[in-house]
Amino acid sequence: MTERRLSFVIPARNEEALIGEVLEAILASVAQASGVSRNDLWLPDTGFEVVVADDGSEDATAVIVGIVADNVGVRLVSCVGRTCGASRNVGAAASSGRVLCFVDADTIVPENAVDRILELHEGEGRCLVLYRLASREPGIRAWLWWTVWGLARRLPLARASRCRRS
């Protein structure tokens, strides 16, 4: 078995609208970093893994992930009735990579994501890598929303409102 350098952990609940596209973006990035074509990618043969922690989805999320799992080796773990943070923890516990990359189930990673994460971690010794979110929607409304959100999430109150002790 190949040592896992990087594990993507994706908490998901009712994400059928985007989970397929999210997985395809991650797999394209892994294929590029592995030096194989996307069509020839089989995750267990690489130093990478993708773990989706499904929190009891009532839509087709698990079915979509299951199809991708059969084709390329994405792993689907169940964690029904948990919070998003708990789902991340379940996914992390099920993963085996030295580096964990947590990706929300509606976030499309750039094609160079794996190369860049490994460059920053292994090349520069960084232990935390963050990506900036960008809107995929054109127009002033999307720009304004992302700008306000970017400012609001820096406020101490906004951070505290997203914390939960359980």
Secondary structure, DSSP 8 states (H G I E B T S, - for coil): ----SEEEEEEESS-TTTHHHHHHHHHHHHHHHHTS-GGG--GGGTTEEEEEEE---SSSHHHHHHHHHHHH--EEEE-TT--HHHHHHHHHHH---SEEEE--TT----TTHHHHHHIIIIIT--S--------SS-SHHHHHHHHHHHHHTTSHHHHHHT----
